[in-house]
Amino acid sequence: MSGWIDAMRSQPISHEFPEPERLPKAESLKSVGRQQPGFALPEFMAFASLNAALRPFRRSARFALAILVPNWNDCVTYVRVAKVLLGANNDFSRREYVHMYEEVDSDDQDRIADVLQEKRTILFFPDPAVIPSDIHHAFDAVITLTEPGLRRIKGVVRWAYGLSISEEQAAVILGSTWAGLRLAMRRGRPITRVISILTKMQQDNATVERQTDVLHEMDLERMQGYGYAKDWGLDLARDIKDWRSGLIGWDDVDRGLLLSGPPGVGKTIYARALARSCGVPLITASYARWQSRGYLNDFLKAMQRSFDEAKTKAPSILFVDEVDAFGSRGSAEGRNASYETKAIAGFLEQLDGIDGREGVIVIAACNHPGSIDPAILRAGRLDRHVSLRLPNRETRASIFQMHLRNVLIATEN
């Protein structure tokens, strides 16, 4: 790898280039229209931060920058904005010179080496420790984005929406998630209404967090409405205790369960309570999270990271949501058939495990069990299936008692 690093270092950055070689103007938000497709307040805020970070390089024809994003959940927004800033928004043949890397493995290093040959490259990382040392030295700069301050938020809102806001209102915006800003900040909506919506969202989120804390305290013994799933979970807790004590082998422990049912029946809550009763850590994952970066290689690596984490923390429970999204190889067709087939094959490989997946119990959840590939449900994988139904009246009363800590007064009606 040292060869291409030396080659890059042999091409010093110059700041004097003819006009065609200059970066598209980005002196201010004026370089992006107020009606930029797909842009909302988070994108305008991200553009302001990125534009400030790139100021020393804006007239350079060549640069390679590593950008560290404090809140990694917002990175997709920064990637979208960076493509617009570099004029790459519609150049899909070269979109890889703006990319994000949550982790970097050997395959990624080779890919980054190729990407750094582009004239202008912006790569996003969550932390400097993620960047291998050789690649770190190949960048012209490693820049940490700063969180937008109240002054910047006031300026962006005034430019993009023609609204003047107070510092108190800017503070509410600063404390909101970017997803919430997209929903609340609409053109033509009075700023007082926007702030009211954002405040309500923050209050609701705080309530959910408090409720989640209560649920985290719950074990399976106190949960209501799970029927056979509860019995199976309590048996599993005893088996794990016996396995830890050496009384039984891992082959005697059930290693997989499929939970199906409509949204709202408590599949995720069940997994948390089960982990608490078993006294083991819970690792959560989902098809959507694994697939979020799109490429099959990234999908498979994200899946492997979840299983590796579960193995590292064994005994543990790995909860995989949306497992029905894998589909079935028998029904795969069209342009995505190869992708789906290889994704399922990768999942089966992880479920089997070269070491028998010792210490890892996989709990999968879905809404439509009939669409799952039969191989996923074979013995040793997710061969135990429990269908959860919406609770009846008596069970709902018990659930309310549980959440309200037995303050609900029973009545005859």
C-alpha positions in Angstrom: 0.0 0.0 0.0 3.0 2.3 0.6 3.4 2.7 -3.2 0.2 4.5 -3.9 0.7 6.6 -0.7 4.1 7.8 -2.0 2.5 8.5 -5.4 -0.1 10.6 -3.8 2.4 12.5 -1.7 4.4 13.3 -4.9 1.5 15.4 -6.1 1.5 18.5 -3.8 -1.6 20.6 -3.6 -1.5 23.9 -5.5 -3.8 26.8 -5.0 -3.4 28.4 -8.4 -5.5 26.8 -11.2 -7.3 28.0 -14.2 -11.0 28.7 -13.7 -12.3 25.3 -15.1 -10.4 23.4 -12.5 -11.8 25.2 -9.5 -14.3 23.7 -7.1 -17.9 24.9 -7.9 -18.5 28.1 -5.9 -19.5 27.4 -2.3 -18.8 30.7 -0.6 -22.2 30.6 1.1 -25.6 28.9 1.0 -26.3 30.9 -2.1 -24.5 28.2 -4.1 -27.4 25.9 -3.2 -30.9 26.9 -4.2 -33.6 27.2 -1.5 -35.6 24.7 -3.6 -32.8 22.2 -3.9 -34.5 18.8 -4.5 -34.5 16.6 -1.4 -33.2 19.4 0.8 -34.8 20.3 4.1 -33.5 22.1 7.2 -31.1 19.3 8.2 -29.5 19.4 4.7 -29.1 23.2 4.9 -27.5 22.8 8.3 -25.2 20.1 7.1 -24.2 22.2 4.1 -23.3 25.2 6.3 -21.1 22.9 8.5 -19.4 21.2 5.5 -18.9 24.4 3.7 -17.0 25.9 6.7 -14.9 22.7 7.0 -13.9 22.9 3.3 -13.1 26.6 3.2 -9.3 26.1 3.1 -9.6 23.7 0.1 -12.4 25.3 -1.9 -10.1 26.6 -4.6 -7.9 23.5 -4.9 -8.3 21.3 -7.9 -7.3 18.2 -6.0 -7.8 17.2 -2.4 -8.6 14.1 -0.3 -10.4 14.8 2.9 -11.5 12.6 5.8 -14.5 14.1 7.6 -15.4 12.9 11.1 -19.1 13.1 11.9 -19.9 13.5 15.6 -23.4 12.0 15.2 -23.0 9.1 12.9 -26.8 8.7 12.5 -26.7 12.0 10.5 -23.9 10.9 8.2 -26.2 9.9 5.2 -27.3 13.6 5.2 -23.7 14.8 5.0 -23.0 12.4 2.2 -26.0 13.7 0.2 -24.9 17.3 0.8 -21.2 16.6 -0.1 -22.3 15.2 -3.5 -24.2 18.4 -4.2 -21.3 20.6 -3.0 -18.8 18.8 -5.3 -21.2 18.9 -8.2 -21.5 15.1 -8.1 -25.2 14.9 -7.4 -26.1 13.6 -10.8 -22.8 11.8 -11.7 -23.7 8.3 -10.6 -20.7 6.8 -12.5 -18.3 8.5 -10.0 -20.4 8.7 -6.9 -17.9 6.6 -4.9 -15.6 9.6 -4.3 -18.1 10.7 -1.7 -18.6 7.8 0.7 -19.0 6.8 4.3 -17.1 4.1 6.3 -18.3 3.0 9.7 -15.5 0.5 9.8 -12.6 -0.2 7.4 -11.4 -3.7 6.6 -8.8 -4.9 4.1 -11.3 -4.8 1.2 -12.3 -1.2 2.1 -8.6 -0.2 2.2 -8.2 -1.3 -1.5 -11.4 0.5 -2.4 -10.3 3.7 -0.7 -6.9 3.5 -2.4 -8.7 3.6 -5.8 -11.1 6.4 -4.7 -8.2 8.6 -3.6 -7.1 8.8 -7.2 -10.1 11.0 -8.0 -9.5 14.8 -8.2 -11.6 15.5 -5.1 -12.5 12.9 -2.5 -14.5 13.3 0.7 -14.8 10.2 2.9 -16.8 10.2 6.1 -15.8 8.3 9.3 -17.3 8.2 12.8 -14.0 8.4 14.6 -10.2 8.8 13.8 -9.5 5.4 15.3 -11.5 3.8 12.4 -9.0 5.1 9.9 -5.9 2.8 9.4 -2.6 4.6 9.8 -1.5 4.4 6.2 -4.7 5.7 4.9 -4.7 8.4 7.6 -1.5 9.8 6.2 -2.8 9.7 2.6 -5.4 12.4 3.4 -4.7 16.0 3.0 -6.6 16.7 6.2 -8.7 14.9 8.8 -11.4 17.3 9.8 -13.9 17.0 12.7 -17.2 18.6 12.0 -18.5 21.0 14.7 -22.0 20.9 15.9 -24.0 23.9 14.6 -24.4 26.7 17.2 -27.4 28.9 17.8 -26.0 31.7 15.6 -25.6 29.3 12.6 -29.0 27.8 13.1 -30.6 31.3 13.1 -28.7 32.2 10.0 -29.7 29.1 8.1 -33.4 29.4 9.0 -33.4 33.0 8.0 -31.8 32.2 4.6 -33.7 29.1 3.7 -37.1 29.9 5.1 -37.1 33.7 5.4 -37.9 33.4 9.2 -36.3 35.3 12.0 -36.1 33.2 15.2 -35.0 33.9 18.7 -32.2 32.1 20.5 -34.8 30.2 22.6 -36.4 28.9 19.3 -33.0 28.1 17.9 -32.2 26.1 21.0 -35.4 24.0 20.5 -34.2 23.3 16.9 -30.7 22.4 18.1 -32.2 19.9 20.6 -34.3 18.2 17.9 -33.5 15.2 15.8 -32.9 15.8 12.1 -35.8 13.4 11.4 -38.0 15.6 13.5 -36.9 18.7 11.7 -37.8 17.3 8.4 -41.3 16.6 9.6 -41.9 19.9 11.4 -40.1 22.5 9.3 -42.3 23.1 6.3 -42.4 26.1 4.0 -45.2 28.5 4.9 -45.7 27.1 8.4 -45.4 29.7 11.1 -42.3 29.4 13.2 -44.4 29.3 16.4 -46.2 26.3 15.1 -42.9 24.6 14.1 -41.4 25.2 17.6 -44.6 23.9 19.2 -44.4 20.7 17.1 -40.7 20.2 17.9 -41.3 20.8 21.6 -44.1 18.2 21.6 -41.8 15.7 19.8 -39.1 16.2 22.4 -41.7 15.7 25.2 -43.0 12.5 23.6 -39.4 11.2 23.1 -38.7 11.8 26.8 -41.8 9.9 27.7 -40.9 7.0 25.5 -37.4 6.9 27.1 -38.9 6.8 30.6 -41.2 4.0 29.5 -38.3 2.1 27.9 -36.4 2.4 31.2 -39.4 0.7 32.9 -39.4 -2.1 30.3 -35.7 -2.7 30.6 -36.4 -3.5 34.3 -38.9 -6.2 33.3 -38.0 -9.8 33.3 -39.9 -12.6 31.6 -41.4 -13.9 34.9 -43.4 -10.7 35.2 -44.5 -10.3 31.6 -48.0 -11.1 30.6 -49.6 -12.3 27.4 -46.9 -14.4 25.8 -48.2 -17.9 26.4 -45.9 -20.7 25.1 -43.2 -18.1 24.2 -43.0 -17.3 27.9 -42.8 -21.0 28.9 -40.1 -21.6 26.3 -38.1 -18.5 27.5 -38.2 -19.7 31.1 -37.0 -23.1 30.1 -34.2 -21.5 28.1 -33.1 -19.4 31.2 -32.8 -22.7 33.2 -30.9 -24.4 30.4 -28.4 -21.5 30.1 -27.9 -21.7 33.9 -27.2 -25.4 33.7 -24.9 -25.0 30.7 -22.9 -22.4 32.5 -22.6 -24.8 35.4 -21.5 -27.6 33.1 -24.5 -29.8 33.9 -25.6 -29.9 30.2 -23.8 -29.4 26.8 -24.6 -26.7 24.3 -26.3 -29.2 22.1 -29.0 -29.6 24.8 -29.8 -25.8 24.6 -32.4 -24.5 22.1 -30.5 -22.0 19.9 -33.2 -20.3 17.9 -36.7 -19.0 18.0 -38.9 -17.4 15.4 -41.5 -14.9 16.8 -44.2 -13.9 14.3 -47.3 -11.7 14.7 -48.7 -8.3 13.7 -47.0 -5.1 14.8 -47.6 -4.2 18.4 -47.7 -7.6 20.0 -44.4 -7.0 21.8 -41.7 -9.0 20.0 -38.9 -6.6 20.9 -40.1 -6.3 24.5 -40.1 -10.1 24.7 -36.5 -10.3 23.6 -35.4 -7.7 26.2 -37.3 -9.5 29.0 -35.9 -12.9 27.9 -32.3 -11.5 28.0 -32.9 -10.2 31.5 -34.3 -13.5 32.8 -31.4 -15.4 31.2 -28.9 -12.9 32.7 -27.2 -12.4 29.3 -26.6 -9.4 27.1 -29.0 -8.6 24.2 -27.6 -7.6 20.8 -30.2 -6.1 18.5 -30.1 -6.1 14.7 -32.5 -6.0 11.7 -32.5 -6.7 8.0 -33.0 -2.9 7.4 -30.0 -2.0 9.5 -27.7 -4.6 7.8 -28.9 -3.4 4.4 -28.8 0.3 5.1 -25.7 0.9 3.0 -27.1 -0.9 0.0 -24.1 -2.9 -1.3 -24.2 -6.7 -0.8 -20.6 -6.7 0.6 -21.6 -4.1 3.2 -24.7 -6.0 4.0 -22.8 -9.2 4.7 -20.1 -7.5 6.7 -22.7 -5.7 8.9 -24.5 -9.1 9.5 -21.2 -10.7 10.4 -20.4 -7.9 12.8 -23.6 -8.5 14.7 -22.9 -12.2 15.0 -19.3 -11.6 16.0 -20.4 -9.2 18.7 -22.9 -11.8 20.0 -20.1 -14.4 20.1 -17.8 -12.1 21.9 -20.4 -11.5 24.6 -21.5 -15.1 24.8 -23.7 -16.4 26.3 -25.9 -13.8 24.6 -29.1 -13.3 22.7 -29.0 -11.9 19.2 -32.4 -10.4 18.3 -32.9 -10.1 14.5 -36.0 -8.1 13.4 -37.7 -8.1 10.0 -36.3 -11.5 9.2 -39.1 -12.0 6.6 -37.5 -9.3 4.5 -34.9 -11.8 3.4 -37.7 -13.5 1.4 -37.2 -16.9 -0.2 -34.8 -18.1 -2.8 -37.7 -20.0 -4.5 -39.5 -16.8 -5.2 -36.6 -14.5 -6.0 -36.7 -13.1 -9.5 -35.7 -10.1 -11.5 -32.7 -7.9 -11.1 -32.5 -8.4 -7.3 -32.6 -12.2 -7.4 -28.8 -12.7 -7.1 -28.6 -10.1 -4.2 -31.4 -11.8 -2.3 -30.0 -15.3 -2.8 -26.6 -14.4 -1.6 -28.0 -12.5 1.4 -29.9 -15.6 2.5 -26.9 -17.8 1.9 -24.9 -15.4 4.1 -27.5 -15.5 6.9 -27.6 -19.3 6.8 -23.8 -19.4 7.1 -24.0 -17.2 10.2 -26.8 -19.3 11.7 -24.8 -22.5 11.2 -21.5 -21.2 12.5 -18.3 -23.1 12.2 -18.2 -23.6 16.0 -21.9 -24.4 16.3 -22.6 -20.8 17.4 -21.9 -21.8 20.9 -23.3 -19.5 23.5 -25.4 -17.5 21.0 -29.2 -17.8 20.9 -30.9 -16.2 17.9 -34.4 -14.7 18.4 -35.9 -13.6 15.0 -39.0 -11.6 14.6 -41.3 -11.1 11.6 -44.8 -10.2 10.5 -45.1 -12.7 7.6 -43.5 -16.1 8.4 -44.8 -17.6 5.2 -42.4 -15.6 3.1 -39.3 -16.9 4.9 -36.9 -19.2 3.0 -37.6 -22.8 4.4 -33.8 -23.3 4.9 -33.8 -20.6 7.6 -36.4 -22.7 9.6 -34.6 -26.0 9.5 -33.3 -27.8 12.6 -30.5 -26.1 14.4 -31.4 -22.7 12.9 -34.8 -21.1 13.7 -36.7 -24.4 13.9 -38.9 -23.3 16.9 -41.8 -21.0 15.8 -44.2 -19.1 18.1 -47.0 -17.0 16.7 -48.0 -14.1 19.0 -51.5 -12.7 18.9 -53.0 -9.5 20.1 -53.9 -9.7 23.8 -57.5 -10.3 24.9 -59.2 -8.1 27.4 -57.9 -10.0 30.5 -54.4 -10.0 29.3 -54.6 -6.3 28.4 -55.7 -5.5 32.0 -52.6 -7.5 33.3 -50.3 -5.6 30.9 -51.7 -2.2 32.1 -51.2 -3.3 35.7 -47.6 -4.2 34.8 -46.8 -0.9 33.1 -48.7 1.2 35.7 -47.0 -0.7 38.6 -50.3 -2.1 39.9 -52.1 1.3 40.4 -55.0 0.3 38.1 -58.2 -0.4 40.0 -60.1 -3.5 39.0 -63.8 -3.2 38.2 -66.6 -5.6 37.5 -67.3 -4.1 34.0 
